């Protein structure tokens, strides 16, 4: 995965086999990304690179991320649910997204047309972060951490595999990911369990087909007895 914001604009995020090739989707939005980056940096936010994409922070706190998808590029506001969205231009990152909101763009013209609004939204997001307000999340379901939301948007097979898990298995993973005190720990936990999720296993499942909690399994992925 790419770890440099500068390299993202020339080589991509590094999440797929098209990284650093002419087919990488970042090359479809070169001008759009350049203008969005300019607008973001003009607000005084610090530019970092997280999950392979440029992330703009305030005192180390994530405010907005710049991302590219097949059909659009976007600004992903981490606490977008708290923005007024007076122009009604934001959309949920996914049906279960409680916090993140996307400002999507398909061409340079749309960015130029909304340039003033984009800047206003960024400054509003900065004020939200300064205030310390947190998104009130429903207790009916375990919230999806931003790191996982970002990965879902960039890795559809992984998102599909997670959604195919039973609700109980999904919740177990989410509790584990949300239990991390630091963002880097959340990312590490997701990476460690990524292949298990792709293979359809829950946290308490051994690949022998038995639960780790069952006495017939020693938890080492080998059936015994």
C-alpha positions as CSV (number, residue, x, y, z in Angstrom):
1,X,0.0,0.0,0.0
2,X,1.2,3.5,-0.9
3,X,2.4,5.5,2.2
4,X,3.1,8.8,0.5
5,X,0.5,11.4,-0.4
6,X,2.7,12.7,-3.3
7,X,3.0,9.2,-4.8
8,X,-0.8,8.8,-4.6
9,X,-1.3,11.4,-7.3
10,X,1.2,9.8,-9.7
11,X,1.0,6.1,-8.8
12,X,-2.3,5.5,-6.9
13,X,-3.1,4.0,-3.5
14,X,-1.4,0.6,-4.1
15,X,-4.5,-1.5,-3.2
16,X,-4.8,-3.2,-6.5
17,X,-2.7,-4.7,-9.3
18,X,-3.1,-1.5,-11.4
19,X,-1.0,0.5,-9.0
20,X,1.7,2.5,-10.7
21,X,0.3,1.6,-14.2
22,X,-1.5,3.8,-16.8
23,X,-4.7,1.9,-15.9
24,X,-4.7,3.1,-12.3
25,X,-7.9,5.1,-11.8
26,X,-6.1,8.1,-10.4
27,X,-5.1,8.9,-13.9
28,X,-8.7,9.3,-14.8
29,X,-9.1,12.3,-12.4
30,X,-5.7,14.0,-12.6
31,X,-7.0,17.6,-12.9
32,X,-9.8,17.0,-10.5
33,X,-7.5,15.6,-7.8
34,X,-5.1,18.5,-8.3
35,X,-7.8,21.1,-7.7
36,X,-9.2,19.3,-4.7
37,X,-5.8,19.0,-3.2
38,X,-5.2,22.7,-3.7
39,X,-8.5,23.5,-2.0
40,X,-7.7,21.2,0.9
41,X,-4.2,22.6,1.5
42,X,-5.5,26.2,1.3
43,X,-7.5,25.6,4.5
44,X,-4.5,24.9,6.6
45,X,-5.1,21.2,7.2
46,X,-2.0,18.9,7.4
47,X,-1.6,16.4,4.5
48,X,-0.9,12.8,5.5
49,X,-1.3,9.5,3.8
50,X,-3.6,6.8,5.4
51,X,-5.0,3.6,3.9
52,X,-3.0,4.5,0.7
53,X,-4.9,7.8,0.2
54,X,-4.3,11.5,1.1
55,X,-5.8,12.3,4.5
56,X,-6.1,15.8,5.8
57,X,-5.8,16.3,9.6
58,X,-6.1,18.8,12.3
59,X,-3.8,18.3,15.3
60,X,-3.5,14.7,14.3
61,X,-7.3,14.1,14.0
62,X,-8.7,13.0,10.7
63,X,-11.0,15.6,9.1
64,X,-11.4,14.6,5.4
65,X,-9.9,12.2,3.0
66,X,-9.3,12.4,-0.8
67,X,-10.3,9.2,-2.6
68,X,-10.8,7.9,-6.1
69,X,-13.2,5.3,-7.3
70,X,-14.1,3.9,-10.7
71,X,-17.0,6.3,-11.4
72,X,-16.0,9.3,-9.3
73,X,-13.5,10.9,-7.0
74,X,-14.6,12.3,-3.6
75,X,-13.9,14.2,-0.4
76,X,-14.8,11.8,2.4
77,X,-15.7,13.7,5.6
78,X,-15.0,11.6,8.7
79,X,-17.7,13.4,10.7
80,X,-19.8,14.4,7.7
81,X,-23.0,13.4,9.5
82,X,-22.5,16.5,11.7
83,X,-22.2,18.9,8.7
84,X,-25.2,21.1,7.9
85,X,-25.0,20.1,4.2
86,X,-27.1,23.1,3.3
87,X,-26.7,22.4,-0.4
88,X,-27.7,18.7,0.0
89,X,-24.5,17.5,-1.8
90,X,-23.3,14.8,0.6
91,X,-24.1,11.1,0.5
92,X,-23.6,8.2,2.9
93,X,-20.5,6.1,2.4
94,X,-22.7,3.1,2.7
95,X,-26.2,2.2,3.9
96,X,-24.9,1.5,7.5
97,X,-22.6,4.5,7.6
98,X,-23.3,6.6,10.7
99,X,-20.6,9.1,10.5
100,X,-18.7,9.4,7.2
101,X,-20.3,11.4,4.3
102,X,-19.0,11.8,0.7
103,X,-18.9,14.8,-1.6
104,X,-18.6,13.1,-5.0
105,X,-17.3,14.6,-8.3
106,X,-17.2,13.1,-11.8
107,X,-15.5,16.0,-13.7
108,X,-13.5,19.2,-13.3
109,X,-16.5,21.3,-14.2
110,X,-18.5,20.2,-11.2
111,X,-15.6,20.9,-8.8
112,X,-15.2,24.4,-10.2
113,X,-18.9,25.0,-10.0
114,X,-19.0,24.0,-6.3
115,X,-15.6,25.4,-5.4
116,X,-16.9,27.9,-2.9
117,X,-19.2,25.3,-1.3
118,X,-16.4,22.8,-1.1
119,X,-14.2,25.2,0.8
120,X,-17.1,26.1,3.1
121,X,-17.8,22.4,3.9
122,X,-14.1,21.9,4.7
123,X,-14.0,24.8,7.0
124,X,-17.2,23.6,8.7
125,X,-15.6,20.2,9.1
126,X,-12.6,21.8,10.7
127,X,-14.8,23.7,13.2
128,X,-16.7,20.4,14.0
129,X,-13.3,18.8,14.8
130,X,-12.2,21.7,16.9
131,X,-15.4,21.6,18.9
132,X,-14.8,18.0,20.0
133,X,-18.3,16.9,19.1
134,X,-18.7,13.2,18.4
135,X,-21.3,11.6,16.1
136,X,-24.1,10.0,18.2
137,X,-24.2,6.4,17.0
138,X,-27.1,4.0,17.2
139,X,-26.7,1.3,19.8
140,X,-28.9,-1.0,17.8
141,X,-25.8,-2.0,15.8
142,X,-22.1,-1.8,16.3
143,X,-20.7,1.2,14.4
144,X,-18.4,0.6,11.5
145,X,-15.0,2.3,12.2
146,X,-13.8,4.8,9.6
147,X,-10.8,2.7,8.6
148,X,-13.1,-0.2,7.7
149,X,-15.5,2.1,5.9
150,X,-12.7,3.4,3.8
151,X,-11.5,-0.1,2.9
152,X,-15.1,-1.1,2.0
153,X,-15.2,1.7,-0.5
154,X,-11.9,0.7,-2.1
155,X,-12.2,-3.0,-1.9
156,X,-15.6,-4.3,-3.0
157,X,-14.8,-8.0,-2.8
158,X,-13.8,-7.5,0.8
159,X,-17.0,-5.5,1.5
160,X,-19.1,-8.2,-0.1
161,X,-17.4,-10.9,1.9
162,X,-18.0,-9.1,5.2
163,X,-21.7,-8.5,4.3
164,X,-22.1,-12.3,3.7
165,X,-21.0,-13.1,7.3
166,X,-23.8,-13.7,9.7
167,X,-24.9,-10.7,11.8
168,X,-23.2,-12.3,14.9
169,X,-19.9,-12.7,13.1
170,X,-20.0,-9.2,11.7
171,X,-20.7,-7.8,15.2
172,X,-17.8,-9.8,16.7
173,X,-15.4,-8.3,14.2
174,X,-16.7,-4.8,14.7
175,X,-16.4,-5.0,18.5
176,X,-12.8,-6.2,18.0
177,X,-12.0,-3.4,15.6
178,X,-13.8,-0.7,17.6
179,X,-12.0,-1.8,20.8
180,X,-8.7,-0.5,19.6
181,X,-7.6,2.7,21.3
182,X,-5.4,3.9,18.4
183,X,-6.3,4.2,14.8
184,X,-3.1,2.3,13.8
185,X,-4.2,-0.6,16.0
186,X,-7.6,-0.6,14.3
187,X,-5.9,-0.8,10.9
188,X,-3.6,-3.6,12.0
189,X,-6.6,-5.6,13.4
190,X,-8.4,-5.3,10.1
191,X,-5.4,-6.3,8.1
192,X,-4.8,-9.3,10.4
193,X,-8.4,-10.5,9.9
194,X,-8.9,-9.6,6.3
195,X,-8.2,-13.0,4.8
196,X,-10.3,-14.7,7.4
197,X,-13.2,-12.5,6.4
198,X,-12.6,-13.1,2.7
199,X,-12.7,-16.9,3.5
200,X,-16.0,-16.5,5.3
201,X,-14.8,-17.3,8.8
202,X,-15.8,-15.5,12.0
203,X,-13.4,-14.5,14.8
204,X,-14.2,-17.6,16.8
205,X,-14.1,-20.0,13.9
206,X,-11.2,-22.3,13.2
207,X,-10.6,-23.2,9.6
208,X,-11.1,-26.8,10.5
209,X,-14.8,-25.9,10.7
210,X,-15.1,-26.0,14.5
211,X,-15.3,-23.1,16.9
212,X,-12.1,-22.4,18.9
213,X,-14.3,-22.7,22.0
214,X,-15.1,-26.3,21.3
215,X,-12.9,-28.9,23.1
216,X,-12.4,-30.9,19.9
217,X,-10.4,-28.0,18.4
218,X,-7.1,-26.7,19.8
219,X,-7.5,-23.4,17.9
220,X,-4.4,-24.1,15.7
221,X,-6.5,-24.6,12.6
222,X,-6.1,-28.4,12.8
223,X,-8.9,-30.8,13.7
224,X,-7.9,-33.1,16.6
225,X,-9.5,-36.1,18.3
